[in-house]
Amino acid sequence: MISEEQFQKELDIIIKNAIREDIGDGDHTSLSCIPKNAVGKAKLLVKDDGVIAGVEFAKQVFGYVDKDLKIETFINDGEKVKYGDVVFHVSGKSQSILMAERLVLNAMQRMSAIATKTKFFADLLEGTKTKVLDTRKTTPGIRALEKWAVKIGGGENHRFALYDMVMIKDNHIDFAGGITAAITKTQKYLAEKNLDIKIIVEARSLEEIKEILSNKGVYRILIDNFNYEDTKKAVALIGDTCFTESSGGINEKTIREYAECGVDFISSGALTHSVYNMDLSLKAI
């Protein structure tokens, strides 16, 4: 996983690029009809039910646009919200509030939707040892926000990108000449590059799991598109040798039964690629 410092750098890039994209050479609507020194106040109004996410990110956005903007927070990231709730007040220069408005809303609407869905999945796993993971099936350019939202919702992050964990999947195995060849080549490469990153290997059958287990140094086995019975057999085969992860079309109807097979993790791309934004508004008060 990436460090907190690396993660913050990703957030800084998102904010800088989003403000560039949205404001360009100026918010001419606000500049033309609102006096430069006019001050105002606005509230973040919830118009939906779910889990709020993005409050801390909003503070970073407001601070980037205008360090003198003041935020009064009433509801924090990860808390349940309902229609009519007010999450925070922001006060300061009216032009600054309006310049930050759209980025704050776009980010919080998306993040809150992801956090809400993740909380729903995490609740389905209650009482088991299994944790729900996100994937790299994220919106290009805002991965850090979406993965942050998963954590706010009670899930855990898979690898952030291609550089912080090795994940040997079916195509890698086939191109490399087999499972053992792929693992051996990977370990040699990591040693030569002096890289201390974990290795996950995907298995498509119980026979492939046996071959993976014949190699040392694998952190987690990805049990991909197995049925319940074969998943139980796979978990029994792997034992305590390494961690286990189920994936492949698992949804709210099947996630509990896969968890009861004994896997450590279940990954779901749906946490980030199939959500509907939470309805939020920033209203002047």
C-alpha positions as CSV (number, residue, x, y, z in Angstrom):
1,M,0.0,0.0,0.0
2,I,1.1,3.6,-0.6
3,S,2.2,5.8,2.3
4,E,0.1,8.6,3.8
5,E,2.5,11.1,2.2
6,Q,2.0,9.5,-1.2
7,F,-1.8,9.5,-0.7
8,Q,-1.8,13.1,0.2
9,K,0.2,13.9,-2.9
10,E,-2.5,12.2,-5.0
11,L,-5.2,14.4,-3.2
12,D,-3.2,17.5,-3.9
13,I,-3.0,16.6,-7.6
14,I,-6.7,16.0,-7.8
15,I,-7.5,19.3,-6.2
16,K,-5.1,21.3,-8.3
17,N,-6.2,19.7,-11.6
18,A,-10.0,19.9,-10.7
19,I,-9.7,23.6,-9.9
20,R,-7.7,24.2,-13.1
21,E,-10.4,22.4,-15.1
22,D,-13.3,24.2,-13.5
23,I,-12.1,27.7,-13.1
24,G,-9.6,28.2,-15.9
25,D,-8.8,31.9,-16.2
26,G,-11.6,32.9,-13.7
27,D,-15.1,32.3,-12.5
28,H,-16.5,35.1,-14.6
29,T,-20.1,34.7,-13.3
30,S,-19.0,35.3,-9.7
31,L,-16.4,37.9,-10.7
32,S,-18.9,39.9,-12.7
33,C,-21.9,40.1,-10.2
34,I,-20.4,39.6,-6.7
35,P,-18.2,42.3,-5.1
36,K,-14.6,41.1,-4.4
37,N,-14.9,41.7,-0.7
38,A,-18.4,40.4,-0.2
39,V,-18.7,37.7,2.5
40,G,-21.3,35.0,2.9
41,K,-22.2,31.7,4.4
42,A,-23.5,28.4,3.0
43,K,-24.6,25.0,4.3
44,L,-24.0,21.5,2.9
45,L,-27.5,20.1,2.8
46,V,-28.2,16.4,2.5
47,K,-31.1,15.4,0.2
48,D,-30.7,11.6,0.5
49,D,-30.1,8.9,3.1
50,G,-26.8,7.1,3.5
51,V,-23.2,7.5,4.8
52,I,-21.5,10.9,4.4
53,A,-18.0,11.0,3.0
54,G,-15.7,13.7,1.8
55,V,-16.0,16.2,4.7
56,E,-12.2,16.2,5.3
57,F,-11.6,16.5,1.5
58,A,-14.0,19.4,1.3
59,K,-11.9,21.2,4.0
60,Q,-8.8,20.7,1.8
61,V,-10.6,22.1,-1.2
62,F,-11.9,25.2,0.6
63,G,-8.4,25.7,2.1
64,Y,-6.8,25.5,-1.4
65,V,-9.2,28.0,-2.9
66,D,-9.0,30.4,0.1
67,K,-7.2,29.7,3.3
68,D,-9.4,32.2,5.1
69,L,-12.6,30.3,4.6
70,K,-14.0,28.9,7.9
71,I,-15.7,25.5,8.2
72,E,-18.0,24.6,11.1
73,T,-18.6,20.8,11.0
74,F,-21.8,19.1,12.4
75,I,-21.5,15.6,10.9
76,N,-18.2,13.8,10.3
77,D,-17.0,11.3,7.6
78,G,-18.5,7.9,8.1
79,E,-21.6,9.0,10.0
80,K,-25.1,8.1,8.8
81,V,-27.2,11.0,7.3
82,K,-30.8,11.5,6.3
83,Y,-32.7,13.9,4.1
84,G,-32.5,17.4,5.6
85,D,-29.3,17.0,7.6
86,V,-26.7,19.8,7.5
87,V,-23.2,18.5,7.4
88,F,-21.3,21.8,7.7
89,H,-21.3,25.5,7.3
90,V,-18.7,27.4,5.3
91,S,-18.2,31.1,5.6
92,G,-15.9,33.7,4.1
93,K,-15.6,35.5,0.8
94,S,-18.6,34.7,-1.4
95,Q,-16.5,34.4,-4.6
96,S,-14.3,31.8,-2.9
97,I,-17.2,29.7,-1.7
98,L,-18.7,29.7,-5.2
99,M,-15.3,28.7,-6.8
100,A,-15.0,25.7,-4.5
101,E,-18.7,24.7,-4.6
102,R,-18.7,22.3,-7.6
103,L,-15.6,20.4,-6.8
104,V,-16.8,19.9,-3.2
105,L,-20.2,18.7,-4.3
106,N,-18.9,16.4,-7.1
107,A,-16.4,14.8,-4.8
108,M,-18.7,14.4,-1.8
109,Q,-21.6,13.1,-3.8
110,R,-19.4,10.4,-5.3
111,M,-17.6,9.6,-2.1
112,S,-20.8,9.4,-0.1
113,A,-22.3,7.0,-2.6
114,I,-19.3,4.7,-2.4
115,A,-19.2,4.9,1.4
116,T,-22.9,4.0,1.6
117,K,-22.5,1.0,-0.7
118,T,-19.4,-0.2,1.1
119,K,-21.2,0.1,4.5
120,F,-24.0,-2.0,3.1
121,F,-21.6,-4.7,2.0
122,A,-19.6,-4.5,5.2
123,D,-22.8,-5.0,7.3
124,L,-23.6,-8.1,5.3
125,L,-20.3,-9.6,6.5
126,E,-20.9,-8.8,10.2
127,G,-20.1,-11.8,12.3
128,T,-17.6,-13.3,9.9
129,K,-13.9,-12.8,9.7
130,T,-14.1,-11.6,6.1
131,K,-13.4,-8.0,5.0
132,V,-14.6,-6.3,1.8
133,L,-12.0,-4.9,-0.6
134,D,-12.1,-2.4,-3.4
135,T,-10.4,-2.9,-6.7
136,R,-8.6,-0.8,-9.4
137,K,-12.0,-0.4,-11.2
138,T,-12.1,3.3,-10.3
139,T,-12.8,6.6,-12.1
140,P,-9.6,7.7,-13.8
141,G,-8.0,10.7,-12.1
142,I,-9.9,10.4,-8.7
143,R,-8.9,7.0,-7.5
144,A,-7.6,8.4,-4.2
145,L,-11.0,9.8,-3.4
146,E,-12.8,6.6,-4.2
147,K,-10.5,4.4,-2.2
148,W,-10.7,6.9,0.7
149,A,-14.5,6.6,0.5
150,V,-14.3,2.8,0.7
151,K,-12.3,3.1,4.0
152,I,-14.8,5.6,5.3
153,G,-17.6,3.1,4.6
154,G,-15.9,0.3,6.6
155,G,-14.1,-1.5,3.7
156,E,-10.4,-2.0,3.1
157,N,-8.2,-0.9,0.2
158,H,-6.7,-3.4,-2.2
159,R,-3.5,-2.3,-3.9
160,F,-3.6,1.4,-4.9
161,A,-2.1,0.9,-8.4
162,L,0.2,-1.3,-10.4
163,Y,3.3,-0.1,-8.5
164,D,2.5,-0.9,-4.8
165,M,1.7,-4.7,-5.1
166,V,2.2,-7.5,-7.5
167,M,-0.9,-9.2,-8.7
168,I,-0.2,-12.2,-11.0
169,K,-3.4,-12.8,-12.9
170,D,-4.5,-15.2,-15.7
171,N,-2.9,-13.3,-18.5
172,H,0.4,-12.9,-16.7
173,I,0.4,-16.6,-16.0
174,D,-0.3,-17.5,-19.6
175,F,2.2,-15.1,-21.0
176,A,4.9,-16.1,-18.5
177,G,4.6,-19.8,-19.2
178,G,2.7,-21.0,-16.2
179,I,2.2,-20.2,-12.5
180,T,5.6,-21.3,-11.2
181,A,7.4,-19.5,-14.0
182,A,5.5,-16.3,-13.3
183,I,6.1,-16.5,-9.5
184,T,9.8,-17.3,-10.0
185,K,10.4,-14.5,-12.5
186,T,8.5,-12.0,-10.3
187,Q,10.6,-12.9,-7.2
188,K,13.8,-12.6,-9.2
189,Y,12.7,-9.2,-10.5
190,L,11.7,-7.9,-7.1
191,A,15.0,-9.0,-5.6
192,E,17.0,-7.3,-8.5
193,K,15.0,-4.1,-8.1
194,N,15.2,-4.2,-4.3
195,L,11.4,-3.9,-4.0
196,D,9.6,-5.0,-0.9
197,I,6.1,-5.4,-2.2
198,K,3.6,-8.3,-1.7
199,I,2.7,-10.9,-4.2
200,I,-0.9,-12.0,-5.0
201,V,-1.5,-14.8,-7.4
202,E,-4.9,-15.6,-9.1
203,A,-6.1,-19.2,-9.2
204,R,-8.6,-20.5,-11.7
205,S,-8.9,-24.1,-10.3
206,L,-8.0,-26.2,-7.3
207,E,-5.1,-27.6,-9.3
208,E,-3.7,-24.1,-9.8
209,I,-4.0,-23.5,-6.0
210,K,-1.9,-26.6,-5.4
211,E,0.8,-25.3,-7.7
212,I,0.8,-21.8,-6.1
213,L,1.2,-23.5,-2.7
214,S,4.3,-25.4,-4.0
215,N,6.0,-22.0,-4.3
216,K,7.0,-19.9,-1.3
217,G,6.6,-16.1,-0.8
218,V,3.0,-15.7,-1.9
219,Y,1.1,-13.2,0.3
220,R,-2.4,-13.9,-0.9
221,I,-4.2,-16.3,-3.3
222,L,-7.1,-14.8,-5.4
223,I,-9.8,-17.5,-5.6
224,D,-11.4,-16.3,-8.8
225,N,-14.9,-17.3,-10.0
226,F,-15.1,-20.4,-7.8
227,N,-18.4,-21.8,-6.7
228,Y,-19.2,-22.1,-2.9
229,E,-18.1,-25.7,-2.6
230,D,-14.8,-25.2,-4.5
231,T,-14.1,-22.1,-2.4
232,K,-14.5,-24.1,0.8
233,K,-12.1,-26.7,-0.6
234,A,-9.6,-24.0,-1.6
235,V,-9.7,-22.4,1.8
236,A,-9.0,-25.8,3.4
237,L,-6.1,-26.4,1.0
238,I,-4.5,-23.1,1.7
239,G,-5.0,-23.2,5.5
240,D,-2.7,-20.7,7.2
241,T,-0.1,-20.7,4.4
242,C,-1.3,-17.3,3.1
243,F,-4.3,-15.1,3.0
244,T,-7.3,-15.8,0.8
245,E,-9.5,-13.6,-1.4
246,S,-12.6,-14.4,-3.3
247,S,-13.6,-12.4,-6.4
248,G,-15.6,-12.6,-9.6
249,G,-19.2,-11.3,-9.8
250,I,-19.9,-11.5,-6.1
251,N,-22.8,-9.3,-5.1
252,E,-25.1,-8.5,-2.2
253,K,-27.0,-11.7,-2.7
254,T,-23.9,-14.0,-2.6
255,I,-21.3,-12.1,-0.5
256,R,-22.4,-13.6,2.8
257,E,-22.2,-17.2,1.6
258,Y,-18.8,-16.6,0.2
259,A,-17.7,-15.1,3.5
260,E,-19.0,-18.2,5.3
261,C,-16.7,-20.3,3.1
262,G,-13.9,-18.9,5.3
263,V,-12.1,-16.5,3.0
264,D,-10.2,-13.5,4.5
265,F,-11.2,-11.0,1.9
266,I,-13.8,-10.5,-0.8
267,S,-13.1,-7.9,-3.5
268,S,-15.8,-6.1,-5.4
269,G,-15.4,-3.7,-8.2
270,A,-19.1,-2.7,-7.7
271,L,-18.1,-0.6,-4.7
272,T,-16.6,2.0,-7.0
273,H,-17.9,1.4,-10.5
274,S,-21.6,0.9,-9.9
275,V,-22.9,3.6,-7.6
276,Y,-25.4,6.4,-7.9
277,N,-24.3,9.8,-6.4
278,M,-25.8,10.9,-3.2
279,D,-27.9,14.1,-3.6
280,L,-26.2,17.0,-1.8
281,S,-26.5,20.8,-2.2
282,L,-24.5,23.8,-1.1
283,K,-27.0,26.5,-0.2
284,A,-26.5,30.1,0.8
285,I,-27.8,31.0,4.3
